Amino acid sequence: MMHRIYALLGRLFPTKQPPTSPKRILILKPCCIGDVVMTTALLVAIRRAYPQAHITFAVGKWSMGALEGQTAIDKLLDIGTGANPAKSIGGMWRTVRLLRAQRGEMVFVPDRSPVLGLATWLAGIPHRVGLDSAGRGFAYTVRAMVHPDEEINEGEIYLRLAHMVGIITDGIHTHIDIPEHIQQTIEKRLAEKNITTPYIVIHPAGGANPGMVMSSKRWLPQHFATLATWLHHTYGAVIIFIGANDDQPIIQQVIQHLSIPYHDFTGELTLMQIGALGKASLIYIGNDTGLTHLVAATGAKTAMILGPSSPKRYAPYHPNAIALWKPVTLPSGGVEQQLIGWDWERDGIGVEAVISAIASFLSGRTT
């Protein structure tokens, strides 16, 4: 039924050619940290194509820290706290007012929500470029088709918006700049702790954001402990654990299995400080979380451990990162994968396979 409604609406909203030199551009991606980081590939493409344009990035409060100090962005706009700020009637009108106030000539929406597209139309933005999954992109003037079941990296899907307006995206990946003052802050903190290179950063938590909670994304704490012990003995590396305050119980589960020295920075760093810490590490290791995407986008060597989510869709969109996963049949449709009964011992990648892959990665061999 909804597909038919979207098809009808699509006929009511005309498509049209985009401008060749837009002066004021918006990017609308409310949630969540990983998806926002994936959008930085699109941001790079847009900035290269329109170097003189004023770019406003509208993002949710939860994820704003992931874009702190990014030179490609002229203005960060807090679009609200929810995963989809336009989902309710009140939220819709608040979003419309915020977007209208930016006086944008063109907006890019790398999101499948039909109400976000509707909000950009109600805001009076004349050129609207967005994803069209199963007809939900009816409100856009330029629509990039996405099949719900196709297994393509989200970063590549977002870049389709650039392709649709004639922007060349060859060689573009996710990208996060670390502001110099933040890098200096991390260097000072490491010196205060007498931590010298090499060090390795591990984030064993994640799987929670305003959009959903998916604790099954977390590799087992005892597996992280075994991996950390091997890394310490093999590379002589200091192990540093990071995470948010809410991650502390999970990280303590890892620590209780350890008999090696470590540092626990949980709850002490901002998102961008974690990026800076990871960038200077021997390797950053984490689950399928926004933090892992963030660090990978800095260019750091990064290993993402995936469970009930496909690396074809959700692996870091960067050549210096690897996705570690045991092939298993997953339901199609992306986010719906959270519904399966996942068991790490039965379904997930084991410690030996992760150790082997990381050893190859650090030695420069392909995995």
C-alpha positions as CSV (number, residue, x, y, z in Angstrom):
1,M,0.0,0.0,0.0
2,M,2.7,2.5,1.0
3,H,4.6,1.8,-2.2
4,R,1.6,2.8,-4.2
5,I,1.2,6.0,-2.2
6,Y,4.8,6.9,-2.7
7,A,4.5,6.2,-6.4
8,L,1.6,8.6,-6.6
9,L,3.3,11.3,-4.6
10,G,6.4,10.9,-6.8
11,R,4.3,12.0,-9.8
12,L,3.1,15.1,-7.9
13,F,6.7,16.3,-7.1
14,P,8.5,17.2,-10.3
15,T,12.2,16.4,-10.9
16,K,14.5,19.0,-12.4
17,Q,18.1,19.7,-13.3
18,P,20.4,20.8,-10.4
19,P,22.2,24.1,-10.5
20,T,25.7,24.2,-11.8
21,S,27.2,26.5,-9.1
22,P,25.0,26.5,-6.0
23,K,26.1,29.1,-3.4
24,R,24.4,27.8,-0.3
25,I,24.3,24.0,0.3
26,L,22.8,21.9,3.1
27,I,23.6,18.3,4.0
28,L,20.9,16.7,6.2
29,K,21.9,13.6,8.1
30,P,20.5,13.6,11.7
31,C,21.7,10.1,12.9
32,C,23.8,8.4,13.9
33,I,27.6,8.7,14.5
34,G,28.5,5.9,12.0
35,D,26.1,7.1,9.3
36,V,27.2,10.7,9.8
37,V,30.9,9.6,9.4
38,M,29.8,7.7,6.2
39,T,28.4,11.0,4.9
40,T,31.8,12.6,5.1
41,A,32.7,10.9,1.8
42,L,29.8,12.8,0.2
43,L,30.9,15.9,2.0
44,V,34.4,15.7,0.5
45,A,32.9,15.2,-3.0
46,I,30.5,18.2,-2.6
47,R,33.3,20.5,-1.3
48,R,35.6,19.5,-4.1
49,A,32.9,20.2,-6.7
50,Y,31.7,23.5,-5.2
51,P,34.8,25.0,-3.4
52,Q,33.2,28.4,-3.0
53,A,29.8,27.3,-1.7
54,H,28.7,27.8,1.9
55,I,28.0,24.3,3.3
56,T,25.8,23.8,6.3
57,F,25.7,20.3,7.8
58,A,22.5,19.6,9.7
59,V,23.1,16.8,12.2
60,G,21.6,15.5,15.5
61,K,23.0,16.6,18.8
62,W,24.2,13.0,19.5
63,S,26.5,13.1,16.5
64,M,27.7,16.7,16.3
65,G,31.0,15.9,18.1
66,A,32.0,13.6,15.2
67,L,32.2,16.7,12.9
68,E,33.9,19.1,15.2
69,G,36.5,21.3,13.4
70,Q,35.9,19.9,10.0
71,T,37.3,22.4,7.5
72,A,34.9,21.3,4.7
73,I,31.9,22.5,6.8
74,D,31.1,26.2,7.1
75,K,28.3,25.7,9.7
76,L,27.2,22.8,11.9
77,L,23.4,22.9,12.6
78,D,21.9,21.1,15.6
79,I,18.8,19.5,14.1
80,G,17.6,17.9,17.4
81,T,18.1,15.0,19.7
82,G,16.0,12.3,18.0
83,A,17.1,9.8,15.4
84,N,14.6,11.4,13.0
85,P,13.7,15.0,14.1
86,A,10.8,15.2,11.5
87,K,9.0,12.1,12.6
88,S,6.4,13.8,14.8
89,I,4.2,16.8,13.7
90,G,5.9,19.1,16.1
91,G,9.3,17.8,15.1
92,M,8.5,18.3,11.5
93,W,7.7,21.9,11.9
94,R,10.7,22.6,14.0
95,T,12.9,20.9,11.4
96,V,11.2,22.9,8.6
97,R,11.8,26.2,10.4
98,L,15.5,25.3,11.0
99,L,16.1,24.3,7.4
100,R,14.2,27.3,6.0
101,A,16.3,29.7,8.1
102,Q,19.5,28.5,6.3
103,R,18.3,29.9,3.0
104,G,19.7,26.9,1.2
105,E,19.7,26.7,-2.6
106,M,20.4,23.0,-2.6
107,V,20.2,20.1,-0.1
108,F,21.6,16.6,-0.1
109,V,19.8,14.0,2.1
110,P,21.7,10.7,2.3
111,D,18.8,9.1,4.2
112,R,15.9,6.9,3.3
113,S,13.2,8.6,5.5
114,P,10.3,10.1,3.5
115,V,9.6,12.7,6.1
116,L,13.0,14.2,5.9
117,G,12.5,14.7,2.2
118,L,9.1,16.2,2.8
119,A,10.7,18.6,5.4
120,T,13.2,19.9,2.8
121,W,10.2,20.6,0.4
122,L,8.2,22.3,3.1
123,A,11.3,24.4,3.9
124,G,11.2,25.8,0.4
125,I,14.6,24.5,-0.7
126,P,14.4,24.5,-4.5
127,H,16.9,21.8,-5.3
128,R,16.6,18.6,-3.2
129,V,18.9,15.6,-3.8
130,G,18.1,12.5,-1.9
131,L,17.9,8.7,-1.7
132,D,14.8,7.0,-3.2
133,S,14.3,3.6,-1.6
134,A,11.0,1.9,-2.6
135,G,9.6,5.3,-3.6
136,R,10.3,7.1,-0.3
137,G,12.3,9.8,-2.1
138,F,9.2,11.2,-3.8
139,A,9.9,14.8,-2.5
140,Y,13.3,15.1,-4.2
141,T,14.0,17.0,-7.4
142,V,16.9,14.6,-8.0
143,R,16.4,11.0,-6.8
144,A,19.1,8.4,-6.4
145,M,17.6,4.9,-6.6
146,V,18.4,2.5,-3.8
147,H,17.0,-1.1,-3.7
148,P,16.3,-2.1,-0.1
149,D,17.9,-5.5,-0.5
150,E,21.1,-4.4,-2.3
151,E,24.3,-5.1,-0.3
152,I,26.5,-2.1,-1.0
153,N,28.5,0.0,1.4
154,E,26.5,2.9,2.9
155,G,29.3,5.3,2.0
156,E,29.1,4.3,-1.6
157,I,25.3,4.6,-1.6
158,Y,25.5,8.1,-0.2
159,L,28.0,9.0,-3.0
160,R,25.2,8.2,-5.5
161,L,23.8,11.6,-4.6
162,A,27.0,13.2,-5.9
163,H,26.9,11.0,-9.0
164,M,23.3,12.2,-9.7
165,V,24.4,15.8,-10.0
166,G,27.5,15.0,-12.1
167,I,30.2,15.1,-9.4
168,I,33.1,12.8,-9.9
169,T,33.8,10.7,-6.8
170,D,36.8,8.5,-7.9
171,G,39.1,7.8,-5.0
172,I,36.9,9.4,-2.4
173,H,36.4,7.8,1.0
174,T,35.3,8.9,4.4
175,H,37.4,11.6,5.9
176,I,37.8,13.2,9.3
177,D,40.3,15.9,10.0
178,I,41.8,16.1,13.5
179,P,42.2,19.7,14.6
180,E,45.7,20.5,15.7
181,H,44.7,21.6,19.2
182,I,42.9,18.3,19.8
183,Q,45.9,16.3,18.6
184,Q,48.1,18.4,21.0
185,T,45.7,17.7,23.9
186,I,46.0,13.9,23.3
187,E,49.8,14.1,23.0
188,K,49.9,15.9,26.4
189,R,47.6,13.4,28.0
190,L,49.7,10.5,26.7
191,A,52.9,12.2,28.1
192,E,51.2,12.7,31.5
193,K,50.4,9.0,31.6
194,N,53.9,8.1,30.4
195,I,52.4,6.2,27.4
196,T,54.8,5.9,24.5
197,T,54.3,4.3,21.1
198,P,53.3,1.7,20.2
199,Y,50.0,1.7,21.8
200,I,46.7,0.1,20.7
201,V,43.2,1.4,21.3
202,I,40.3,-1.0,22.0
203,H,36.6,-0.1,22.3
204,P,34.8,-3.3,23.3
205,A,31.3,-1.7,23.6
206,G,28.9,0.1,21.4
207,G,25.7,-0.9,19.7
208,A,23.5,1.8,21.2
209,N,22.3,5.1,19.7
210,P,19.1,7.2,19.5
211,G,17.9,5.0,16.6
212,M,18.2,1.6,18.3
213,V,20.0,-0.6,20.8
214,M,21.7,-3.7,19.3
215,S,23.9,-5.2,22.0
216,S,24.4,-8.3,19.8
217,K,26.9,-6.2,17.9
218,R,29.4,-6.5,20.8
219,W,32.1,-9.2,20.5
220,L,32.4,-11.1,23.8
221,P,34.4,-9.4,26.6
222,Q,36.6,-12.5,27.1
223,H,37.5,-12.5,23.4
224,F,38.6,-8.9,23.7
225,A,40.7,-9.8,26.7
226,T,42.4,-12.6,24.9
227,L,43.1,-10.4,21.9
228,A,44.5,-7.6,24.1
229,T,46.8,-10.0,25.8
230,W,48.1,-11.3,22.5
231,L,48.6,-7.8,21.1
232,H,50.6,-6.7,24.2
233,H,52.9,-9.7,24.2
234,T,53.3,-9.8,20.4
235,Y,53.9,-6.1,19.8
236,G,55.0,-4.8,23.2
237,A,52.1,-2.4,22.9
238,V,50.3,-0.5,25.7
239,I,46.6,-1.3,25.7
240,I,44.2,1.7,26.0
241,F,40.5,1.1,26.5
242,I,38.1,3.9,25.5
243,G,34.3,4.4,25.5
244,A,31.5,6.5,26.9
245,N,30.5,6.5,30.5
246,D,27.7,4.0,29.8
247,D,30.3,1.6,28.4
248,Q,32.1,1.2,31.7
249,P,30.3,-2.1,32.8
250,I,31.3,-3.8,29.5
251,I,34.8,-2.6,29.7
252,Q,35.1,-3.8,33.3
253,Q,34.1,-7.2,32.0
254,V,37.0,-7.2,29.7
255,I,39.4,-5.9,32.3
256,Q,38.6,-8.6,34.8
257,H,40.0,-11.2,32.4
258,L,43.3,-9.3,32.0
259,S,46.7,-9.9,33.7
260,I,48.6,-7.4,31.6
261,P,49.0,-3.6,32.2
262,Y,46.4,-1.3,30.6
263,H,45.0,2.2,30.7
264,D,41.3,2.9,30.9
265,F,40.2,6.2,29.3
266,T,36.5,5.4,29.4
267,G,34.3,8.4,29.7
268,E,37.3,10.8,29.7
269,L,37.5,11.8,26.0
270,T,35.3,13.6,23.4
271,L,34.6,12.0,20.1
272,M,37.2,14.0,18.3
273,Q,39.8,13.2,21.0
274,I,39.1,9.5,20.5
275,G,39.7,10.1,16.8
276,A,43.0,11.8,17.6
277,L,44.1,9.0,20.0
278,G,43.2,6.3,17.4
279,K,44.9,8.1,14.6
280,A,48.3,7.9,16.4
281,S,47.9,4.3,17.5
282,L,49.4,1.2,16.1
283,I,45.8,0.0,15.4
284,Y,42.3,0.8,16.6
285,I,40.0,-2.2,17.2
286,G,36.3,-2.0,17.8
287,N,32.9,-3.4,17.1
288,D,30.5,-2.2,14.4
289,T,30.0,1.2,16.0
290,G,30.2,4.8,15.1
291,L,33.5,5.2,17.0
292,T,35.1,2.6,14.8
293,H,33.9,4.4,11.7
294,L,35.1,7.7,13.1
295,V,38.7,6.5,13.8
296,A,38.9,4.7,10.4
297,A,38.0,8.0,8.7
298,T,41.0,9.6,10.2
299,G,43.2,7.2,8.2
300,A,44.2,5.2,11.2
301,K,44.8,1.5,10.8
302,T,41.4,0.1,12.0
303,A,39.9,-3.3,12.5
304,M,36.1,-3.6,12.8
305,I,34.7,-6.8,14.3
306,L,31.2,-7.4,12.9
307,G,28.5,-9.8,14.0
308,P,24.9,-9.7,12.9
309,S,25.5,-6.9,10.3
310,S,26.9,-7.3,6.9
311,P,30.4,-5.9,6.1
312,K,29.2,-5.3,2.5
313,R,26.9,-2.7,3.9
314,Y,28.6,-1.5,7.1
315,A,32.3,-1.9,6.9
316,P,34.4,1.3,7.2
317,Y,34.5,3.1,3.9
318,H,38.2,3.6,4.0
319,P,41.1,1.6,2.4
320,N,43.2,1.5,5.7
321,A,40.5,-0.4,7.5
322,I,39.5,-4.1,7.6
323,A,36.3,-5.7,8.5
324,L,36.5,-9.0,10.4
325,W,33.5,-11.3,10.1
326,K,32.5,-14.9,9.9
327,P,30.2,-15.3,6.8
328,V,26.7,-16.2,7.9
329,T,23.3,-15.8,6.4
330,L,21.6,-12.6,7.4
331,P,18.1,-11.3,6.7
332,S,18.0,-8.7,3.9
333,G,17.1,-5.1,4.6
334,G,19.9,-3.8,6.7
335,V,18.6,-2.6,10.0
336,E,16.2,-5.6,10.2
337,Q,19.2,-7.8,10.9
338,Q,18.8,-6.8,14.6
339,L,15.8,-9.2,14.8
340,I,17.7,-12.5,14.5
341,G,18.8,-14.6,17.4
342,W,22.5,-14.0,17.3
343,D,25.0,-16.1,19.3
344,W,28.6,-15.1,19.1
345,E,30.0,-18.6,20.0
346,R,27.8,-20.2,17.3
347,D,27.6,-17.6,14.6
348,G,30.4,-15.1,15.1
349,I,34.1,-14.8,14.3
350,G,36.4,-16.4,16.8
351,V,39.5,-15.1,18.6
352,E,42.0,-17.1,16.5
353,A,40.5,-15.8,13.2
354,V,40.7,-12.2,14.5
355,I,44.3,-12.6,15.7
356,S,45.3,-14.1,12.3
357,A,43.6,-11.3,10.3
358,I,45.1,-8.5,12.5
359,A,48.6,-10.0,12.3
360,S,48.4,-10.1,8.5
361,F,47.0,-6.5,8.5
362,L,49.8,-5.1,10.6
363,S,52.4,-7.0,8.6
364,G,51.1,-5.4,5.4
365,R,49.7,-8.6,4.0
366,T,46.2,-8.8,2.7
367,T,43.6,-10.7,4.8
